[in-house]
Protein backbone atom coordinates (compact mmCIF):
# COMPACT_ATOMS: atom_id res chain seq x y z
CA UNK A 1 0.00 0.00 0.00
CA UNK A 2 1.43 3.34 -1.03
CA UNK A 3 1.53 6.13 1.51
CA UNK A 4 -0.05 9.46 0.65
CA UNK A 5 1.92 12.68 0.76
CA UNK A 6 0.33 13.81 4.04
CA UNK A 7 1.12 10.50 5.74
CA UNK A 8 4.74 10.56 4.52
CA UNK A 9 5.14 14.17 5.65
CA UNK A 10 3.77 13.28 9.08
CA UNK A 11 6.18 10.37 9.55
CA UNK A 12 9.12 12.42 8.23
CA UNK A 13 8.21 15.33 10.52
CA UNK A 14 8.06 12.99 13.51
CA UNK A 15 11.49 11.53 12.69
CA UNK A 16 12.97 15.05 12.41
CA UNK A 17 11.20 15.95 15.66
CA UNK A 18 12.85 12.98 17.38
CA UNK A 19 16.28 14.07 16.20
CA UNK A 20 15.77 17.69 17.24
CA UNK A 21 14.29 16.86 20.66
CA UNK A 22 16.99 14.25 21.29
CA UNK A 23 19.81 16.60 20.36
CA UNK A 24 18.42 19.51 22.38
CA UNK A 25 17.70 17.33 25.42
CA UNK A 26 21.18 15.80 25.25
CA UNK A 27 22.68 19.31 25.29
CA UNK A 28 20.59 20.33 28.33
CA UNK A 29 20.80 17.56 30.94
CA UNK A 30 18.49 19.41 33.35
CA UNK A 31 15.62 19.02 30.85
CA UNK A 32 15.95 15.25 31.19
CA UNK A 33 14.60 15.57 34.72
CA UNK A 34 11.49 17.53 33.75
CA UNK A 35 8.04 16.42 34.90
CA UNK A 36 7.40 15.15 31.36
CA UNK A 37 10.52 13.45 30.05
CA UNK A 38 11.86 14.34 26.60
CA UNK A 39 10.94 10.88 25.30
CA UNK A 40 7.27 11.85 25.77
CA UNK A 41 7.55 15.24 24.00
CA UNK A 42 6.87 13.68 20.56
CA UNK A 43 3.29 13.06 21.75
CA UNK A 44 2.73 16.83 21.90
CA UNK A 45 4.17 17.35 18.43
CA UNK A 46 2.10 14.45 17.12
CA UNK A 47 -1.06 15.99 18.57
CA UNK A 48 -0.42 19.31 16.83
CA UNK A 49 0.40 17.65 13.51
CA UNK A 50 -2.59 15.35 13.81
CA UNK A 51 -4.93 18.29 14.33
CA UNK A 52 -3.50 20.14 11.33
CA UNK A 53 -3.67 17.08 9.05
CA UNK A 54 -7.13 16.22 10.36
CA UNK A 55 -8.40 19.69 9.47
CA UNK A 56 -6.87 19.41 6.00
CA UNK A 57 -8.46 15.97 5.58
CA UNK A 58 -11.85 17.37 6.58
CA UNK A 59 -11.54 19.92 3.78
CA UNK A 60 -10.53 17.17 1.35
CA UNK A 61 -6.96 18.43 0.89
CA UNK A 62 -5.19 15.52 2.58
CA UNK A 63 -5.69 11.90 3.48
CA UNK A 64 -6.39 11.28 7.19
CA UNK A 65 -3.77 9.58 9.31
CA UNK A 66 -4.24 5.98 10.36
CA UNK A 67 -3.42 4.63 13.80
CA UNK A 68 -0.49 2.82 12.21
CA UNK A 69 0.91 6.14 10.97
CA UNK A 70 0.59 7.65 14.43
CA UNK A 71 2.17 4.58 16.04
CA UNK A 72 5.16 4.56 13.70
CA UNK A 73 5.68 8.32 14.02
CA UNK A 74 5.47 8.59 17.81
CA UNK A 75 7.32 5.35 18.53
CA UNK A 76 10.05 6.21 16.04
CA UNK A 77 10.53 9.70 17.44
CA UNK A 78 10.51 8.40 21.02
CA UNK A 79 13.14 5.79 20.22
CA UNK A 80 15.33 8.37 18.51
CA UNK A 81 15.09 10.67 21.55
CA UNK A 82 15.91 7.77 23.85
CA UNK A 83 18.92 6.82 21.70
CA UNK A 84 20.24 10.39 21.76
CA UNK A 85 19.89 10.54 25.54
CA UNK A 86 21.54 7.13 26.03
CA UNK A 87 24.49 8.00 23.77
CA UNK A 88 24.80 11.57 25.06
CA UNK A 89 25.27 10.56 28.71
Buried (B, 14 or more C-beta within 10 A) or exposed (E): EEEBEBBEBBBEBBBEBBBBBBBBBBEEEEBBEEEEBBBBBBEEBBEEBBEEBEEBBEEEEBBBBEEEBBEBBBEBBBBBBBBBBEEEE
